[in-house]
Amino acid sequence: MALENGIKQKIEGDTLDECKERLYQMYGKDYSIENRETRFKRCGFLWLNQKEVQVVYYTVNHRKAYDSDNFYDRETEELQLQKNKEAILQKQNNILLASHMNQVSTKLDEMTKQIEELSKKNLNAGNDQHETIRRIEELLEQNEFTVSYIRMIEEKIRNQFSLEDLEDFKLVERYVVDWIGESIQIAKPRTFRPPHVYIIVGPTGVGKTTTIAKLASNTILDAKNKGLPKPEICILTIDTMRVGAQEQLSKFGDILGKSVLKAESVEDVRQIYEEYKEHVDYIFIDTSGYSPNDSTHISEMKNMLDVNMNPDVYLSVTATTKASDLQNIFRNYEPFAYESVIITKCDETKQYGNIISVLWDKHKSVSYICDGQRVPRNIRPANVIEFLKNLSGFDVDRIHIEDKFGEK
């Protein structure tokens, strides 16, 4: 007979301990003794004798119980079976997880091996290149072109030529020279409403002051050679860092018959511009030279020039600067919104691959080339033909490049 939770039941035994033991076997600790009493039970022949027994009244706290000869708790069995089932499932899951992890580990090992093999192939790719491509690569490296520029040229070669065509080195070489020329952007002349404001920025030691003097001098000479009236110019320096900068520029101003003005603040620049803008054709502004990593002073100089002058801003760099430094200079002077570059000290090197590579990478044009300190000489408009003629090791077809890249 099933005994429901909370219903008072009784059990009988010779002693209290016997009753408790039987209750424990049936319910564990899930029972409560409500009361007990001693009774006398008849026994023996014709029930003439009496035996003292204990009657215990109890309630089951949680579980259903079944009264049976074996005092077997069926709910306990079900709970144990459930626990066993969960343990078995957990074990199976652990086995499956371990198997899955082993498979993943195996796949990762295979992928790692594949990556290593690909890396080895890439490292040895140069050994598998066609002889023509390898020779072109060596020539580009000789001219100090950057790795990214060389890879761009190699990609063009692979897309343009079949294996049979690659056997003709002269043909490939001619195309490569053309591609180099096509990657060089020459600044186009711009029309300005007077005054035309020139500003040259750049790191220290690139020759900005001398270049300003050359541009100012040539502006006057060009007008004279063309039979035009002498232009009115204004020369301004904001270089307060370099000792003697104003004195150097003033010497050039004396030759041109012009005084050199000095500005130390944005208010000075604005006042000078407002005073002269109605009376001059050109304003040339020389700036301080800072390390390209000196962002504080570069920012201060940018703020100092923050006047509504619609200026023509040039970045000045030397031809001898290595490509990685050029990349840094181009990037850190970007706040000035320069569109074109002036290359100085071209007389100190004949390798222009570094310059061409960074101009191509940064999508900048080149306007002037300077190759000495003489004023007004040693400055001229940049042209593609001059860059190509100075390619070291290349057999450049002069007639072909002059026809292709010369003035039309």
Backbone torsions as a table, in degrees:
resi	resn	phi	psi	omega
1	MET	NA	131.3	-178.1
2	ALA	-76.8	138.6	179.5
3	LEU	-110.6	116.5	-176.6
4	GLU	-79.5	158.2	178.8
5	ASN	-59.1	138.5	173.5
6	GLY	83.6	-7.6	179.3
7	ILE	-89.9	129.9	-178.1
8	LYS	-70.9	128.5	177.5
9	GLN	-123.9	173.3	179.0
10	LYS	-135.6	156.2	177.4
11	ILE	-140.9	149.1	-173.4
12	GLU	-122.9	140.7	178.0
13	GLY	-159.5	167.9	-178.4
14	ASP	-66.3	-33.5	-179.7
15	THR	-135.9	166.9	176.6
16	LEU	-64.8	-40.1	-179.4
17	ASP	-63.2	-37.5	178.6
18	GLU	-62.6	-42.8	178.6
19	CYS	-61.9	-44.1	179.7
20	LYS	-62.4	-39.5	-179.3
21	GLU	-63.5	-43.3	179.6
22	ARG	-65.9	-39.1	177.2
23	LEU	-63.5	-40.1	179.8
24	TYR	-63.3	-40.9	179.5
25	GLN	-64.3	-33.5	-178.4
26	MET	-83.2	-39.2	-170.6
27	TYR	-126.0	2.2	-174.6
28	GLY	64.8	-125.3	178.9
29	LYS	-103.4	4.9	-175.8
30	ASP	-86.0	51.3	175.2
31	TYR	-148.1	161.1	177.7
32	SER	-134.1	131.6	176.9
33	ILE	-83.0	120.8	-178.7
34	GLU	-90.9	-35.6	-177.3
35	ASN	-166.5	164.8	174.2
36	ARG	-149.9	156.8	178.0
37	GLU	-150.3	159.2	177.9
38	THR	-102.2	133.1	178.2
39	ARG	-127.7	163.3	175.1
40	PHE	-113.6	127.4	-175.3
41	LYS	-113.9	128.8	179.0
42	ARG	-67.2	146.0	179.5
43	CYS	-156.9	170.5	176.5
44	GLY	87.1	-167.8	-174.8
45	PHE	-70.5	124.2	179.6
46	LEU	58.3	23.5	177.3
47	TRP	56.8	34.1	-178.0
48	LEU	-77.0	-26.3	-178.5
49	ASN	-95.8	159.3	176.2
50	GLN	-124.1	146.7	-177.9
51	LYS	-126.1	135.5	179.4
52	GLU	-81.3	127.0	178.0
53	VAL	-129.4	161.6	177.8
54	GLN	-107.2	132.6	175.0
55	VAL	-113.1	121.7	-177.7
56	VAL	-112.3	126.8	176.3
57	TYR	-99.4	131.9	-174.5
58	TYR	-145.3	166.4	171.4
59	THR	-129.3	147.8	176.7
60	VAL	-88.5	129.0	-173.3
61	ASN	-75.7	-46.1	-171.6
62	HIS	-128.9	-43.8	-167.0
63	ARG	-96.2	155.4	166.6
64	LYS	-76.2	144.2	180.0
65	ALA	-126.9	158.3	-179.9
66	TYR	-125.9	125.8	179.9
67	ASP	-82.5	119.7	-178.6
68	SER	-147.4	168.6	-179.0
69	ASP	-65.3	-30.9	-176.3
70	ASN	-94.9	0.7	-179.1
71	PHE	51.7	46.2	-171.9
72	TYR	-93.6	125.2	179.9
73	ASP	-87.3	104.9	-174.9
74	ARG	-71.9	-34.7	-179.6
75	GLU	-66.2	-35.9	176.0
76	THR	-60.8	-38.5	178.4
77	GLU	-63.4	-43.3	-179.6
78	GLU	-64.3	-41.2	177.9
79	LEU	-62.7	-40.1	179.7
80	GLN	-65.9	-40.6	177.8
81	LEU	-62.0	-40.0	179.3
82	GLN	-64.2	-42.3	177.9
83	LYS	-63.0	-41.7	179.0
84	ASN	-62.5	-40.8	179.7
85	LYS	-62.7	-45.0	178.9
86	GLU	-63.3	-39.0	179.0
87	ALA	-64.0	-41.2	179.3
88	ILE	-64.8	-43.9	179.4
89	LEU	-63.2	-41.2	178.9
90	GLN	-62.3	-41.3	178.7
91	LYS	-62.8	-43.4	178.3
92	GLN	-63.0	-41.5	178.2
93	ASN	-62.6	-40.3	178.4
94	ASN	-62.9	-39.2	179.0
95	ILE	-65.5	-44.9	179.7
96	LEU	-63.7	-42.3	179.2
97	LEU	-62.6	-43.4	179.0
98	ALA	-62.4	-40.6	178.9
99	SER	-64.1	-42.5	179.8
100	HIS	-64.0	-43.3	179.3
101	MET	-62.9	-37.5	176.8
102	ASN	-62.9	-41.5	178.9
103	GLN	-64.6	-43.1	178.0
104	VAL	-61.4	-44.4	179.5
105	SER	-60.5	-41.0	178.7
106	THR	-63.7	-43.3	178.7
107	LYS	-62.8	-41.8	178.7
108	LEU	-62.4	-40.9	177.6
109	ASP	-61.3	-42.2	179.9
110	GLU	-64.9	-42.6	178.8
111	MET	-64.5	-40.3	178.3
112	THR	-60.2	-42.7	178.5
113	LYS	-63.5	-40.8	179.7
114	GLN	-64.1	-41.9	178.5
115	ILE	-63.0	-42.8	178.8
116	GLU	-62.0	-40.2	179.1
117	GLU	-65.9	-40.6	177.7
118	LEU	-64.7	-40.4	178.9
119	SER	-61.3	-42.3	178.6
120	LYS	-63.5	-38.9	178.7
121	LYS	-64.5	-41.2	179.2
122	ASN	-65.1	-40.3	179.4
123	LEU	-63.9	-33.2	-178.6
124	ASN	-97.7	10.6	-175.8
125	ALA	-60.2	-36.0	-179.8
126	GLY	-59.3	-30.7	-179.7
127	ASN	-73.4	-19.6	-178.5
128	ASP	-97.8	-3.0	-178.1
129	GLN	-69.7	154.1	173.8
130	HIS	-65.2	147.8	-176.8
131	GLU	-56.5	-38.6	-179.6
132	THR	-64.5	-43.8	179.7
133	ILE	-64.7	-39.9	179.6
134	ARG	-64.7	-39.7	179.3
135	ARG	-66.8	-40.9	177.6
136	ILE	-62.7	-42.4	178.8
137	GLU	-60.2	-42.7	179.4
138	GLU	-63.1	-39.7	178.6
139	LEU	-66.1	-41.0	179.1
140	LEU	-66.0	-41.6	176.4
141	GLU	-62.5	-39.4	178.5
142	GLN	-59.7	-32.6	-179.7
143	ASN	-91.7	8.5	174.1
144	GLU	66.3	31.7	170.9
145	PHE	-71.5	150.8	-179.2
146	THR	-75.6	163.4	-180.0
147	VAL	-60.3	-43.6	-178.4
148	SER	-64.4	-36.3	178.2
149	TYR	-68.2	-42.1	179.5
150	ILE	-62.7	-42.3	179.6
151	ARG	-63.5	-35.5	177.7
152	MET	-63.2	-44.2	179.1
153	ILE	-65.5	-43.0	179.7
154	GLU	-61.9	-38.1	178.5
155	GLU	-64.9	-40.0	176.7
156	LYS	-61.9	-40.6	179.7
157	ILE	-62.6	-45.9	-178.2
158	ARG	-64.7	-34.9	179.9
159	ASN	-77.5	-26.6	-173.8
160	GLN	-90.3	-35.7	-168.5
161	PHE	-115.8	142.3	171.1
162	SER	-81.4	169.9	177.4
163	LEU	-60.0	-34.9	179.3
164	GLU	-67.4	-42.2	-179.8
165	ASP	-66.6	-30.5	-179.5
166	LEU	-63.6	-18.1	178.1
167	GLU	-68.5	-20.5	179.9
168	ASP	-93.0	89.0	-176.1
169	PHE	-62.9	-40.3	-178.4
170	LYS	-60.7	-39.2	179.0
171	LEU	-65.0	-46.6	179.5
172	VAL	-63.3	-43.3	-179.0
173	GLU	-59.2	-41.2	-179.2
174	ARG	-64.5	-42.2	177.8
175	TYR	-63.3	-41.0	-178.7
176	VAL	-62.5	-42.9	177.7
177	VAL	-60.7	-41.9	177.5
178	ASP	-62.5	-42.7	-179.7
179	TRP	-64.0	-38.0	176.4
180	ILE	-62.3	-46.0	179.2
181	GLY	-61.0	-40.2	-179.3
182	GLU	-69.2	-23.0	-179.6
183	SER	-81.3	-9.2	-178.6
184	ILE	-93.9	122.1	177.7
185	GLN	-99.1	123.0	176.6
186	ILE	-97.3	130.5	-178.5
187	ALA	-62.4	133.9	178.7
188	LYS	-89.2	145.6	179.0
189	PRO	-59.8	140.3	-179.4
190	ARG	-114.5	146.5	178.7
191	THR	-95.5	125.6	-179.0
192	PHE	-120.6	141.4	170.5
193	ARG	-81.3	130.1	-176.5
194	PRO	-54.4	142.9	0.3
195	PRO	-87.2	145.1	174.9
196	HIS	-83.7	113.4	-175.5
197	VAL	-97.7	120.1	175.3
198	TYR	-100.7	129.7	173.2
199	ILE	-128.6	129.3	176.6
200	ILE	-114.2	126.1	177.0
201	VAL	-120.8	164.8	178.9
202	GLY	153.9	170.3	-178.4
203	PRO	-68.1	168.2	-179.6
204	THR	-66.4	145.3	173.8
205	GLY	85.2	9.8	-178.7
206	VAL	-93.8	-6.6	177.4
207	GLY	90.7	36.6	-178.4
208	LYS	-65.8	-42.6	-176.9
209	THR	-63.3	-45.1	178.3
210	THR	-64.0	-37.6	-179.5
211	THR	-67.3	-39.7	175.6
212	ILE	-59.2	-43.8	179.2
213	ALA	-62.4	-41.3	179.1
214	LYS	-62.9	-45.1	-178.9
215	LEU	-63.6	-43.4	-179.7
216	ALA	-63.9	-44.6	-179.3
217	SER	-63.4	-44.1	-177.7
218	ASN	-69.4	-28.8	176.1
219	THR	-61.4	-41.8	178.9
220	ILE	-70.4	-43.3	-178.6
221	LEU	-65.3	-40.4	-179.5
222	ASP	-61.6	-41.9	178.5
223	ALA	-63.7	-40.4	179.3
224	LYS	-64.3	-45.2	-179.0
225	ASN	-64.8	-27.8	179.5
226	LYS	-91.9	1.5	179.0
227	GLY	73.0	24.7	-179.8
228	LEU	-95.6	158.6	177.8
229	PRO	-60.1	149.5	178.9
230	LYS	-64.7	125.2	-178.5
231	PRO	-74.0	149.1	174.7
232	GLU	-88.7	131.0	-177.7
233	ILE	-128.1	158.4	175.0
234	CYS	-131.2	131.3	178.5
235	ILE	-112.8	128.0	-175.6
236	LEU	-131.0	137.6	174.8
237	THR	-120.8	138.0	171.6
238	ILE	-115.9	15.8	-179.7
239	ASP	-80.0	98.9	179.5
240	THR	-103.7	3.3	-174.9
241	MET	-95.1	-44.8	-172.6
242	ARG	-85.6	127.1	179.5
243	VAL	-65.2	127.4	176.8
244	GLY	84.9	4.5	-177.9
245	ALA	-62.6	-45.9	-179.8
246	GLN	-67.1	-37.7	179.8
247	GLU	-63.3	-41.1	179.6
248	GLN	-62.7	-44.6	-179.4
249	LEU	-70.5	-32.8	-179.9
250	SER	-63.7	-32.3	177.6
251	LYS	-62.9	-41.7	177.4
252	PHE	-67.3	-36.4	178.7
253	GLY	-64.4	-38.0	178.8
254	ASP	-61.7	-41.2	179.7
255	ILE	-62.0	-37.3	-178.7
256	LEU	-86.4	-5.4	-178.8
257	GLY	75.6	28.9	-179.0
258	LYS	-128.2	140.1	175.3
259	SER	-81.7	149.3	178.4
260	VAL	-100.5	124.6	-179.1
261	LEU	-92.4	155.6	-179.1
262	LYS	-127.3	137.2	177.8
263	ALA	-125.6	138.5	-178.8
264	GLU	-118.8	0.8	-179.8
265	SER	-154.0	167.5	178.1
266	VAL	-64.9	-31.0	177.3
267	GLU	-65.1	-39.2	177.5
268	ASP	-62.3	-45.8	-179.2
269	VAL	-61.4	-45.9	-179.0
270	ARG	-63.0	-42.5	-178.7
271	GLN	-64.3	-44.4	-179.8
272	ILE	-64.4	-42.8	-179.9
273	TYR	-62.0	-46.4	-179.3
274	GLU	-63.2	-33.6	-178.6
275	GLU	-72.5	-35.1	-172.0
276	TYR	-104.1	-13.8	-170.5
277	LYS	-62.3	-25.9	-179.2
278	GLU	-89.3	-5.1	-171.8
279	HIS	-121.4	-6.6	-177.4
280	VAL	-126.5	159.4	177.6
281	ASP	-94.2	-30.7	-177.1
282	TYR	-137.4	143.2	171.2
283	ILE	-125.4	122.7	-179.6
284	PHE	-109.1	124.0	-175.7
285	ILE	-117.7	119.1	175.0
286	ASP	-92.2	143.2	-175.4
287	THR	-123.6	167.0	177.6
288	SER	-73.2	150.6	175.9
289	GLY	-101.3	128.0	178.6
290	TYR	-127.7	158.0	170.8
291	SER	-59.4	140.9	178.8
292	PRO	-61.9	-16.2	178.4
293	ASN	-90.8	-3.6	-178.9
294	ASP	-87.8	73.9	-173.8
295	SER	-64.8	-30.1	-178.2
296	THR	-63.9	-52.1	-178.4
297	HIS	-70.4	-33.9	177.4
298	ILE	-63.0	-41.7	178.6
299	SER	-65.4	-40.7	178.2
300	GLU	-62.7	-41.0	179.4
301	MET	-66.9	-38.7	176.4
302	LYS	-59.6	-43.7	178.8
303	ASN	-64.8	-34.6	-179.9
304	MET	-66.1	-29.3	-179.6
305	LEU	-95.8	10.5	-176.9
306	ASP	-79.7	66.2	178.8
307	VAL	-124.0	141.7	-177.1
308	ASN	-73.6	80.9	-177.3
309	MET	-115.5	-3.8	-175.1
310	ASN	49.1	56.3	-172.1
311	PRO	-78.1	159.9	171.9
312	ASP	-101.0	101.7	-171.5
313	VAL	-98.3	132.4	177.7
314	TYR	-119.7	141.8	170.2
315	LEU	-98.2	127.3	-179.8
316	SER	-104.1	128.0	177.5
317	VAL	-137.9	158.8	179.1
318	THR	-93.2	149.2	179.9
319	ALA	-67.6	-17.8	-175.9
320	THR	-89.8	-3.0	-178.9
321	THR	-74.4	133.2	-178.7
322	LYS	-69.8	157.1	-170.8
323	ALA	-58.4	-42.3	-177.9
324	SER	-63.1	-36.9	177.6
325	ASP	-71.9	-36.5	176.5
326	LEU	-61.2	-41.2	178.5
327	GLN	-57.7	-43.4	-179.2
328	ASN	-66.3	-42.6	-180.0
329	ILE	-64.3	-47.9	179.9
330	PHE	-57.2	-43.6	-176.5
331	ARG	-68.3	-45.2	-172.7
332	ASN	-77.8	-16.5	175.4
333	TYR	-98.7	6.7	179.7
334	GLU	-59.2	-32.0	179.0
335	PRO	-56.2	-21.1	179.5
336	PHE	-79.3	-5.2	177.8
337	ALA	57.8	37.7	176.8
338	TYR	-69.6	145.0	178.8
339	GLU	-108.7	-18.8	-173.3
340	SER	-137.3	162.3	-173.8
341	VAL	-125.3	141.4	171.7
342	ILE	-108.9	127.4	-178.2
343	ILE	-102.8	122.0	-179.7
344	THR	-108.8	169.1	177.2
345	LYS	57.5	36.7	177.9
346	CYS	-71.3	-13.0	176.7
347	ASP	-77.1	-10.0	-177.2
348	GLU	-95.6	-1.1	178.3
349	THR	-158.3	159.2	174.3
350	LYS	-121.1	6.8	179.6
351	GLN	-100.4	112.2	-177.1
352	TYR	-109.2	7.0	-178.0
353	GLY	-59.4	-37.6	179.3
354	ASN	-61.9	-46.2	-179.8
355	ILE	-65.3	-48.6	-178.3
356	ILE	-60.0	-41.9	-178.0
357	SER	-61.6	-46.8	-175.9
358	VAL	-73.4	-37.0	174.4
359	LEU	-58.5	-43.7	178.7
360	TRP	-64.8	-44.5	-177.0
361	ASP	-65.9	-37.6	-176.5
362	LYS	-94.4	-0.3	178.6
363	HIS	58.4	45.5	179.2
364	LYS	-112.5	151.7	177.2
365	SER	-98.3	165.5	178.4
366	VAL	-118.8	136.1	-176.6
367	SER	-107.3	-48.2	-175.5
368	TYR	-131.3	154.2	174.3
369	ILE	-122.5	129.3	177.9
370	CYS	-115.8	134.5	-177.4
371	ASP	-136.4	40.0	177.4
372	GLY	166.0	178.2	-175.7
373	GLN	-99.6	-7.4	-174.1
374	ARG	-71.4	133.7	178.4
375	VAL	-112.4	131.7	4.8
376	PRO	-91.4	8.3	-178.8
377	ARG	-75.2	-171.8	175.8
378	ASN	60.2	30.6	168.9
379	ILE	-146.4	138.0	179.4
380	ARG	-154.9	157.0	176.6
381	PRO	-62.3	139.8	179.7
382	ALA	-69.8	149.7	174.1
383	ASN	-147.5	151.0	-175.4
384	VAL	-63.1	-38.7	-175.1
385	ILE	-58.9	-39.8	-179.3
386	GLU	-64.2	-40.2	177.2
387	PHE	-62.4	-44.1	-175.4
388	LEU	-70.9	-35.6	179.8
389	LYS	-63.6	-25.9	-177.5
390	ASN	-93.8	9.2	175.6
391	LEU	-67.5	122.7	-177.3
392	SER	-82.5	130.2	175.1
393	GLY	88.2	-19.0	178.4
394	PHE	-82.0	141.2	173.8
395	ASP	-88.8	91.0	-173.2
396	VAL	-87.0	127.0	177.2
397	ASP	-81.4	99.4	-173.9
398	ARG	-60.7	-43.9	-178.2
399	ILE	-62.9	-41.6	-178.6
400	HIS	-65.0	-46.7	-176.5
401	ILE	-72.0	-31.0	176.9
402	GLU	-68.4	-35.4	178.4
403	ASP	-71.3	-37.5	-176.0
404	LYS	-81.2	-40.0	-172.3
405	PHE	-113.6	1.0	179.3
406	GLY	-74.9	167.9	179.5
407	GLU	-64.6	136.2	-178.2
408	LYS	-90.7	NA	NA
